[in-house]
Amino acid sequence: MFTGLCAFPLTPMDEFGTDDRAYSGLIERLINAKVDSICVLGSTGNYAYLPREERARLVKLAVEVAGTLPVMTSVGALRTREILLAADDAQQAGAQALLLAPVSYQKLTEEEVFTLYETVSRAVSVPICVYENPGVTHFDFSDALYARLAELPAIQSIKLAGGYPDRERCIDRIAALRASLPERISLGISGDAFAVPALLAGCDSWYSVVGGLFPQLAMTLATQALNGQRERALTSNQALDPLWRLFGKYGSLRVVASAAVALNLVQEDCLPLPLALPDRQARNEIEQVITQLALA
Amino acid sequence: MFTGLCAFPLTPMDEFGTDDRAYSGLIERLINAKVDSICVLGSTGNYAYLPREERARLVKLAVEVAGTLPVMTSVGALRTREILLAADDAQQAGAQALLLAPVSYQKLTEEEVFTLYETVSRAVSVPICVYENPGVTHFDFSDALYARLAELPAIQSIKLAGGYPDRERCIDRIAALRASLPERISLGISGDAFAVPALLAGCDSWYSVVGGLFPQLAMTLATQALNGQRERALTSNQALDPLWRLFGKYGSLRVVASAAVALNLVQEDCLPLPLALPDRQARNEIEQVITQLALA
């Protein structure tokens, strides 16, 4: 579950519900590309915007469609009690791993976050991946907190924020965490632009947004980097610079959603308001880049 | 509604529900202190952690208890559709104003935020207070966005984040916004430590956390500052420095919750997990300060 390419598909939705057919279609593309695992209802899958019942239903649907492909799902929520219910739902639906970010409204303390993971760890029977994403959770994990979390048997992977705290220190941090954390803890990288350098620096897994829509592309990069084909992987990655720049400019969610619309994989209304696709000019820019990179 | 002291009470809750008796008791203290208005289910009232039904019930209860005292309530949520439902509920419950923060998981764009306020403005018949709180919403309002929002008739107040972007520029910003925005837009300040300087600089209202628990204290400060008793207000404010330092150290919510427990106004379990009261040492520190300031 926690090695190789884990692809994060969109959950197309409008104000009235989710588009289950388009959602299943996106998952089928991932099966066909032979990704190593998928994570439905990640940040890219807009888990935070969906009520409990819809989340439970969508995980069940993903497990049915995915067949033997391992499925992870996010169980993050503002309250511990909601997280515990989402974890129950996800396990009953057949999810093989749970992704948990310290979602917050009021900024959380280190002790609150540790207690949260400890509580959830004790309540579940499938492994947990700790989800670091300061851009949305506004919580910074210290190395000391990771060391404490790594002692909880349910915790088996950490999804690190790519390029955090900056490009250079991100790579140093991977080396330092790899040296200090037990071998059994898989280190994964998100923030697609940083995936290749991170995999070359020792990460075991790529938790990938782009892989959720363009799985072949992500598989190529992941395979090259994980096989230690350093120069080749770096060259492949550099070719994607125009895409990574769009991610930085509009946010990866808006870019992959715009691309999915352009490819007729999802309907125009695919994000939950107030989130919206960028304006026409930006979408033209996105369409040009996916054409230029032969992704269309 | 949008002038003077608006007090923000806690909503005591544990994992099983809210403590309605303690909640009503906190509101009664505010009536007795003759505050100008109250805002139930503000950030201090943990609105973000409560499901729709509980929010609707608590606003109704507040309006009943408050009698002739004007009641505002927060209608913030991650999705526009939830905000519209919360606004309907709040109006039906008798709320006289709606507080709306651009709550986010994915970082919002300026255009998304404008569209959100425009949509809600069109749907409501009571005034809206725009809620700036980058610490929890991670959105920065530009002066240009405020100018656009001020053209929406429903928007009648802006709740500015005190000390933002820093102590000095916060004061300059109040002067600049006061000069550029129409007179009909009330400017209010939150971030209690910055209230006195902000009121002296021209803010019309103090949206106050401390006022939700110690309304007499806040009324004294607000009255001095709004009556232009500059030196007196600044001296009163300086005396509260130990309290403002605790707010900075532990977060105002954890400090007022700890104080409310110490005063036997709420039960020990009063915050929604993963949020928790600080450790025993911090709580002793908080209790010492409220005793020292004769607030106990």
Interface residues (C-beta under 8 A of the other chain):
Chain A: E15 S43 A48 Y49 L78 R79 T80 R81 P102 V103 Y105 Q106 K107 L108 T109 E111 E112 V113 T115 L116 T119 G135 V136 H138 G251 L253 P272 L273 P274 L275 A276 P278 D279
Chain B: E15 S43 A48 Y49 L78 R79 T80 R81 P102 V103 Y105 Q106 K107 L108 T109 E111 E112 V113 T115 L116 T119 G135 V136 H138 G251 L253 P272 L273 P274 L275 A276 P278 D279
